[in-house]
Amino acid sequence: MATTYLNRTNSSAGSGTKFTISTWLKKGTNVSGIPRIMEFYHSSSYYISLRFRDDSSNRLDFYSESNGSAVNLRTNRSFRDLSAWYHIVLAVDTTDGTADDRMKMYINGVQETSFALRTNPSSSEDLGYNTASATNYVGRKWENSDYFDGSMAHVHFIDGTAYDADTFGETDSTTGIWKFKTPSVTYGTNGFFLKFENSAVFGTDSSGEGNTFTVNGTIIQTLDTPTNNFCTLNPLQSIAHPSFTHGNTKCGSSSDGNIAIGTIPSKAGYYEIKIVTAPVGGSGKGLAAGVYDVTNNPALNLASQRWFNTNYGYNNHYATINFGGGNSWENQTTGLTSSAGDIMMIAWKNGKFYAGYNGTWFFGADPSNDTDGSVQIPLEDANAEQAPLGKSELDGLTNAEFNFGNGYFGTTAVTTNSGSGYQDANGQGIFNYQPPTGTYACCTKNLAEFG
């Protein structure tokens, strides 16, 4: 969400003793600051906040300030996984006779029981946040800071009742995976349900209470959801620490040798990269994108001097496709360089690697028909799974926006094919160009194609 958030001011008071928060979220980055999931603010003396800590632990933390009386529930566990969706439920009932039952936290349907910090509210304590003039924030702190970066789905606030996780989710009988369901609840005076299903009015409240929010900034309606998790770049598996934004689909750098690997590998994948700003600086600087052999090399080799060590990629400055194994690599010149605004295409299948840009595949290749073109580029291990990979070699700033099928380059929607983009053979993803036959968007609904 970057510097995007939603807000709404109450028109009447609600309960100060009972509430439930339920949301699905996918973190974009583990960052400094204390990124807010939600914050309900009456004054600096009365507010509640659900957030991640900034102490390098990335713990989930509920905090309430009630006229100098602090209420706190902070997990021992860390939330560092940037590739998966979490379902988080916080249920608070200060009237409960058992002190440790006044605050309950659930992660993916399981109640959390291990806490680094627990300060229970007193019996029937009114936390004071839910007054007639209080402002509710989703994705930001009340002081115009600590924005949440990532994606959210099915955001609920229940005013006046504490519900458990089973109200909002259930275990799939086939896969055993925790999945969302539409709850049967009473939302209460200031309760709301943000589905984010209407891109024209993202702040619409679907609870029936009419508590619609104001949208600030730019929200995109990505295909990356709890029911179909899409590949992103992974800041936890990177070198030289490039910057990541837009839910880890935009990568920027101002230094040399930045590398990042995608979160979902496959044997037959396709993705696109839009060059936002061309690199500047010395000779041989540019953006490279390709695939990384995660089957034989599950982690980046930080000691390697060759980023193409069992990797394959297209370098937009050298206009070459690079490939090789061990500590050697080879180049095949394409004769075509790309620049700002161009869209690079990366595909791999049947043990072959393909690259192109702006709708044209290099060397006369046709991946759909398994045509290698004038230069054959076999992957070193035809049975290996390859993960998307990006690398920058530059002296100046460059930015690239990756579309793994979520339908956007940054915040710009794909509009080709009469506005609907192109899907793979399974109807997954939205791409600027047609994915070659036999290649698929890297998402969980395509996992059956990757084995």
Secondary structure, DSSP 8 states (H G I E B T S, - for coil): -TT-EEEEE-SS---SSEEEEEEEEEE----SS--EEEEEEEETTEEEEEEE-SSSS-EEEEEEEETTEEEEEEEEEE---SSS-EEEEEEEETT-SSGGGSEEEEETTEE---EEEEE---TT-------TT-EEEESSBTTTB----EEEEEEEEEES----GGGTEEE-TTT--EEE--------TT-EEE----TT-TT-B-SSS----EEES-----S-BTTB-B--EEEEEEES--EEETTTTEEEESSS-EEEEES--BSSEEEEEEEEE---SSTT-EEEEEEEETTT--S--TT-S-TTTTEEEEETTTTEEEE-STT--EEEE-S----TT-EEEEEEETTEEEEEETTEEGGG-BGGGTB-TTS--B-S-TTS-EEEEEEEE-SS-EEEEEESSBSEETTEE--TTTTT-B--TTS--BBSS---TT-B-SBGGGGGGT-
